[in-house]
Amino acid sequence: MTLDLSSLGWDDDLAVAYLAHDRAEQRPARVTRVDRGVCTAVAGDGVTRGSLSGALLSATAHDPAKHPCAGDWVVLRTWPDDRVTIEAILPRRTAIVRRTAGKGSVGQVLAANLDTAAVVEPMDPSPDLGRIERLLTLAWESGATPLVILSKADLAADPAGVAEQVAESAPGVEVVPVSAERGSGLDRLRPLVTAGRTLGLLGPSGVGKSTLVNALAGIRVMETQATRRVDGKGRHTTTYRTLIPMPDGGAVIDTPGIRAVGLLDAETGLDRAFADVAELAAACRFNDCRHNGEPGCAVRAALESGELPPRRYESWCKLQREIAYEMRRLDVRLAAEERTRWKRINRSMRARGARP
């Protein structure tokens, strides 16, 4: 069986990047899933599984952001004993990166090489605006085009009105009400999963991501779970990030139910997600305005006039503090790693100098 990788996004730029790895025993592929270091990938000759090579394991050992993930384009090598290894990851164009839950301030890539990063939020119960803003910050920072999908529109009395309210917290981002059950809104999404394009879905469990993927595919490709009507919460039907090729080309990357997404180096994404607040802050009289009673504060004036909702301002402040804190932790970690590196170098130099 021969597969056309261009339907999954392979193009001239990737072909150029692959030239350095072009050998008889190697071939390009796109990762669909990663399970404890073993990658499932789609190559031109079909689906295969491979483990990380020793060189790649060493290069990614201390940085989770360098691990292969769903959506990555990689170099596969087949050995004489039919083992398959992942030898390299081709440069990522876009990447959804969140902070890991560990003590160290490090990033984890949820999905790579997306064209569109869609935040999926249900209309029933009412959309969580704070969660949308947080995920949009992540989406803007990724380099992909952000989108908000409001699922379960059939359960809302006024879907258009809800979409207008959400749009006020998503400047510059299209908001699309969708009912996968009834098929409404899907026509707007289908162009995002045509041949060569990849749509990523971000959101917690129970928002209908799996149902949406099945509706876009036109067949059942993912298991779904009913949402509890009492609180609107759903079970984790997807426990791993996975790329699903669409029957007519293109792909969707579904992420596991995200309960909490920590932000890392996302200042640019925050400015784009809160473009309205950032514009007000830029209009303050003083560049270092803290928006806490300084004269000529455009942000404070907008709050007092009602132009800027207090909830949105507080959300902006919260995410600003989080990013600043994580960046300080990152600086401390990098400084410690640099000191450790120089200590090793000095020990090595002393050892060589002590030899007869």
RAFENRA-V825224 format. One line per field, one symbol per residue. phi: phi as a letter, one per 20 degrees, with the letter a starting at -180 (. if undefined). psi: psi as a letter, one per 40 degrees, with the letter a starting at -180 (. if undefined). burial: I if it has 9 or more other ideal C-beta (glycine too) atoms within 8 Angstrom, else O. A space follows every 10 residues. Layout:
phi: ???
psi: ???
burial: ???
This chain:
phi: .ddefffdof bfffffffgf dfcgecbebd fdacclndde bddfdpebcb effgffgffd gdbgfeffbg ofecdecdeg emfcceeadf geecbecdff efffecdcee acmeecdded cfecfggeff fgffffgfff ffneefbdde elffedfcgf ffffffgfdc fmcfddfccf fenfnfffeg fecfgndcdd ddrffnenff fffffffnbe dcfccfefff cmeceffddb fbedfegdon bcdedfgeeb deedecffff fffdgfffff ffeffdfdge lcoffmefff ffffenfdfg gfffffffff ffffffffff ffffffffff ffffffffff fffeff
psi: hhihdddeeh addddddede ehideiiiih hdihhfehhh ihideahiii ihidddddde degdeeiiih eihihihhid eeihihdihi hhdihhhihi eidigiihhd iifidhhhhh hiehaiihdd dddddddddd ddeihiihhh ifdeeidgdd ddddddddeg hehhhhhhhd deeheddddd eefiheihhh hhiiieefdd dddddddeih eiiiiiihdd eeiiigdhei hihhhideii ihhhiihhdh hhibgfdddd dddfdddddd ddeidhdfhe ffeiifhddd ddddeedhhd dddddddddd dddddddddd dddddddddd dddddddddd dddei.
burial: OOIOIIIIII OOOIIOIIOO IOOOOIIIII IIIIOOOIII IIIIOOOIOI IIIOOIIOOI OOOIIOIIII IIIIIIIIIO OOOIIIIOII OIOIIIIIII OOOOIIIIII IIIIIIIIII IIIOOOIOIO IIIIIIIIII IIOIOIIIII IIIOOIOOIO OIIOIIIOII OOIOIIIIII OOOIIIOOII OIIIOIIIII IIIIIIIIII IIIIIIIOOO OIOOIOIIOO OIOIOOIIOO IIIIIIOOII IIIIIIIIOO IIIIIIOOII IIIIIIIIOI IOOIOOOOIO IOOIOOIIII OIIOOOOIOO OIIOIIOOII OIIOOIIOII OOIOOOOOOO OOOOOOOOOO OOOOOO
